[in-house]
Amino acid sequence: MKNPNDGFVKGRLRSIKFAFKGMWLLLTTEDSIKVQFSVAVLAIIAGFYFHISATEWMFQLIAIALVLVAEAMNTAVEKMADFVHKDYHQKIGFIKDIAAGSPGFAAIISLIIAGIIYIPKIIN
């Protein structure tokens, strides 16, 4: 919640604090984020092992961010939907299914990017 007594800088620092708190909560409580974060760490290790180029690093890091952001937003939608309607409801289920598709798309694109980067390095 915004504090009216905060100046610009103090307000931004509070925002950063909340962002890090949210990332920590995701990493410590959500299994899907734990899995995706672990895969991200493996991809980063692979990047160092295979000495990928700066351009490849950019695409890899964007792909990692895309997946983690999609997983985070999916988690937020699911938590909000569960808060609004605790029991099963067809429309809430539809919304949650659509939200779950987002990290699915991100993961597929990330696998394609990983293939473009790493398959030629593994083959050679």
VEXSE-191004 format. One record per residue (C-alpha): residue number from 0; x negated, y, z negated; residue in one letter. Coordinates in steps of 0.2 Angstrom, whole numbers. Layout:
N
@nr NUM, c1 X, c2 Y, c3 Z, rest A
...
***
This chain:
124
@nr 0, c1 0, c2 0, c3 0, rest M
@nr 1, c1 -6, c2 17, c3 4, rest K
@nr 2, c1 -11, c2 28, c3 -10, rest N
@nr 3, c1 -7, c2 46, c3 -7, rest P
@nr 4, c1 -22, c2 52, c3 -18, rest N
@nr 5, c1 -34, c2 43, c3 -6, rest D
@nr 6, c1 -44, c2 54, c3 6, rest G
@nr 7, c1 -48, c2 48, c3 23, rest F
@nr 8, c1 -65, c2 39, c3 18, rest V
@nr 9, c1 -58, c2 31, c3 2, rest K
@nr 10, c1 -42, c2 25, c3 12, rest G
@nr 11, c1 -53, c2 17, c3 25, rest R
@nr 12, c1 -64, c2 9, c3 12, rest L
@nr 13, c1 -48, c2 2, c3 4, rest R
@nr 14, c1 -43, c2 -5, c3 21, rest S
@nr 15, c1 -59, c2 -13, c3 23, rest I
@nr 16, c1 -57, c2 -21, c3 6, rest K
@nr 17, c1 -40, c2 -28, c3 11, rest F
@nr 18, c1 -47, c2 -35, c3 27, rest A
@nr 19, c1 -61, c2 -44, c3 19, rest F
@nr 20, c1 -48, c2 -50, c3 6, rest K
@nr 21, c1 -37, c2 -57, c3 20, rest G
@nr 22, c1 -51, c2 -66, c3 28, rest M
@nr 23, c1 -57, c2 -74, c3 12, rest W
@nr 24, c1 -39, c2 -79, c3 9, rest L
@nr 25, c1 -38, c2 -87, c3 26, rest L
@nr 26, c1 -54, c2 -96, c3 24, rest L
@nr 27, c1 -51, c2 -103, c3 7, rest T
@nr 28, c1 -32, c2 -108, c3 9, rest T
@nr 29, c1 -28, c2 -112, c3 27, rest E
@nr 30, c1 -34, c2 -129, c3 34, rest D
@nr 31, c1 -32, c2 -123, c3 52, rest S
@nr 32, c1 -43, c2 -108, c3 49, rest I
@nr 33, c1 -56, c2 -119, c3 40, rest K
@nr 34, c1 -57, c2 -131, c3 55, rest V
@nr 35, c1 -58, c2 -117, c3 68, rest Q
@nr 36, c1 -71, c2 -108, c3 57, rest F
@nr 37, c1 -81, c2 -124, c3 56, rest S
@nr 38, c1 -80, c2 -126, c3 75, rest V
@nr 39, c1 -86, c2 -108, c3 77, rest A
@nr 40, c1 -101, c2 -112, c3 66, rest V
@nr 41, c1 -105, c2 -127, c3 77, rest L
@nr 42, c1 -103, c2 -116, c3 93, rest A
@nr 43, c1 -115, c2 -103, c3 85, rest I
@nr 44, c1 -128, c2 -117, c3 81, rest I
@nr 45, c1 -126, c2 -123, c3 99, rest A
@nr 46, c1 -129, c2 -106, c3 105, rest G
@nr 47, c1 -146, c2 -105, c3 96, rest F
@nr 48, c1 -151, c2 -123, c3 101, rest Y
@nr 49, c1 -147, c2 -120, c3 119, rest F
@nr 50, c1 -154, c2 -102, c3 120, rest H
@nr 51, c1 -139, c2 -95, c3 128, rest I
@nr 52, c1 -140, c2 -78, c3 137, rest S
@nr 53, c1 -133, c2 -62, c3 130, rest A
@nr 54, c1 -119, c2 -63, c3 141, rest T
@nr 55, c1 -115, c2 -80, c3 136, rest E
@nr 56, c1 -116, c2 -75, c3 118, rest W
@nr 57, c1 -103, c2 -61, c3 121, rest M
@nr 58, c1 -91, c2 -73, c3 129, rest F
@nr 59, c1 -93, c2 -86, c3 116, rest Q
@nr 60, c1 -91, c2 -73, c3 102, rest L
@nr 61, c1 -75, c2 -66, c3 110, rest I
@nr 62, c1 -68, c2 -84, c3 112, rest A
@nr 63, c1 -72, c2 -87, c3 93, rest I
@nr 64, c1 -63, c2 -71, c3 88, rest A
@nr 65, c1 -49, c2 -75, c3 100, rest L
@nr 66, c1 -46, c2 -92, c3 91, rest V
@nr 67, c1 -48, c2 -85, c3 74, rest L
@nr 68, c1 -37, c2 -70, c3 77, rest V
@nr 69, c1 -23, c2 -81, c3 85, rest A
@nr 70, c1 -24, c2 -93, c3 70, rest E
@nr 71, c1 -23, c2 -79, c3 58, rest A
@nr 72, c1 -8, c2 -71, c3 66, rest M
@nr 73, c1 1, c2 -88, c3 68, rest N
@nr 74, c1 -2, c2 -91, c3 49, rest T
@nr 75, c1 5, c2 -74, c3 45, rest A
@nr 76, c1 21, c2 -77, c3 56, rest V
@nr 77, c1 23, c2 -94, c3 48, rest E
@nr 78, c1 21, c2 -87, c3 30, rest K
@nr 79, c1 33, c2 -73, c3 34, rest M
@nr 80, c1 46, c2 -85, c3 42, rest A
@nr 81, c1 45, c2 -96, c3 27, rest D
@nr 82, c1 47, c2 -82, c3 15, rest F
@nr 83, c1 63, c2 -75, c3 25, rest V
@nr 84, c1 71, c2 -92, c3 27, rest H
@nr 85, c1 64, c2 -106, c3 16, rest K
@nr 86, c1 76, c2 -120, c3 23, rest D
@nr 87, c1 75, c2 -127, c3 40, rest Y
@nr 88, c1 83, c2 -115, c3 53, rest H
@nr 89, c1 83, c2 -118, c3 71, rest Q
@nr 90, c1 79, c2 -100, c3 76, rest K
@nr 91, c1 65, c2 -99, c3 63, rest I
@nr 92, c1 58, c2 -116, c3 69, rest G
@nr 93, c1 58, c2 -109, c3 87, rest F
@nr 94, c1 49, c2 -93, c3 81, rest I
@nr 95, c1 36, c2 -104, c3 72, rest K
@nr 96, c1 34, c2 -115, c3 87, rest D
@nr 97, c1 30, c2 -100, c3 98, rest I
@nr 98, c1 18, c2 -93, c3 86, rest A
@nr 99, c1 9, c2 -110, c3 85, rest A
@nr 100, c1 7, c2 -109, c3 104, rest G
@nr 101, c1 -4, c2 -94, c3 102, rest S
@nr 102, c1 -19, c2 -102, c3 95, rest P
@nr 103, c1 -16, c2 -117, c3 107, rest G
@nr 104, c1 -18, c2 -105, c3 122, rest F
@nr 105, c1 -34, c2 -97, c3 113, rest A
@nr 106, c1 -41, c2 -114, c3 110, rest A
@nr 107, c1 -39, c2 -120, c3 128, rest I
@nr 108, c1 -47, c2 -104, c3 134, rest I
@nr 109, c1 -61, c2 -106, c3 122, rest S
@nr 110, c1 -64, c2 -124, c3 127, rest L
@nr 111, c1 -65, c2 -119, c3 145, rest I
@nr 112, c1 -78, c2 -105, c3 141, rest I
@nr 113, c1 -88, c2 -118, c3 131, rest A
@nr 114, c1 -88, c2 -129, c3 146, rest G
@nr 115, c1 -94, c2 -116, c3 157, rest I
@nr 116, c1 -108, c2 -111, c3 145, rest I
@nr 117, c1 -114, c2 -128, c3 139, rest Y
@nr 118, c1 -110, c2 -141, c3 152, rest I
@nr 119, c1 -124, c2 -135, c3 164, rest P
@nr 120, c1 -136, c2 -134, c3 150, rest K
@nr 121, c1 -132, c2 -152, c3 144, rest I
@nr 122, c1 -133, c2 -159, c3 162, rest I
@nr 123, c1 -150, c2 -151, c3 166, rest N
***
